[in-house]
Amino acid sequence: MVTVHVNASTPYEVTIEQGDAWLDRVPYFTCSTVWVVTDETVDRLHGSAFRDRLARKHEAIVWSVVRPGDGSKSLETIERLVTDGLTAGCDRDTLIVAFGGGMVGDLAGFLASVYMRGVRYIQVPTTVLAHDSAVGGKVAVNHPLAKNAIGAFYQPAGVHYNVERLETLSARDVLSGLGELIKHAYLSRYVLGHSFETELFTALAQGPLDWEEWLARGVEVKRLVVEADEREQGVRAWLNFGHTFGHALESAEAYRLSHGEAILYGMVYAFLVSGDEMRAESLATYMKQENISAVNWQPFDSYLAGMGHDKKNRDGHIRFVLLGEEVTVERVTAERLAEAFHQMKRWF
């Protein structure tokens, strides 16, 4: 088992292990109700076993299931979930359990931040991707014009990984999660003072990864950034590397691409914007070797409009996280963005 301590405004632990022994260690279950939010896929694969395990800890369990996919990250879904909670008698002493991937974590975390003006919640991730989204307390739902446009900073009481559940993931889901782990590898040089970028790509070539080790390494990068800048006033913007174009791509594809796939494309694009063609081409080659989902390319203006809604923008100017000798957040002209876009399209 690996334990990472996150010293946020509400400190908590991230545990990564085989099995669910954390259920016998944690003090969360002196609560009125345990309210699990999950999606149909996770419920089908893991719901029965997890529910039976929870039943040993608490008698009052509420179980809400949403449709899989980013389309469920909406105010409409939040309203339905609130109806579930009120109907079941969930109160301010309820513990919400986000049982699923990044979408469920964002959705259930946002629900926890607004239900009865705020209740406790924990993250129980079931995907590789969620090692990023489950840590740091950024919770949100989407608006038709922009991903994660309606949200809050609301830290969990804990994050608990059972890596055995990762065995049920498809190759595409694993690749999606690796998108965020690769991002952490690129950032490790600036956050840790040493880089594990080459080491990760070597391990990926040799495969399979030791998930306890590599999830912990990704979480450690996220932890240090969150502790330095919990509410994204400065260095936490670094974690958006690849996300400006990635989010615009997700939206343009109507969320047909997974988040991690979109971020992989977004990092190639960001490297091209910064002029780092070597790393852009290296990452693009890896993506093609792994048969990443193809993009139905649209005119550049479609993506430009999406990038215009990014939360990092200031005074109407699109800003990008760029990696060089230092990490910078820079204004980028539409002409420069268009040039990088057409170059990337030729590769994919």
Disulfide bonds with the S-S distance in Angstrom:
none
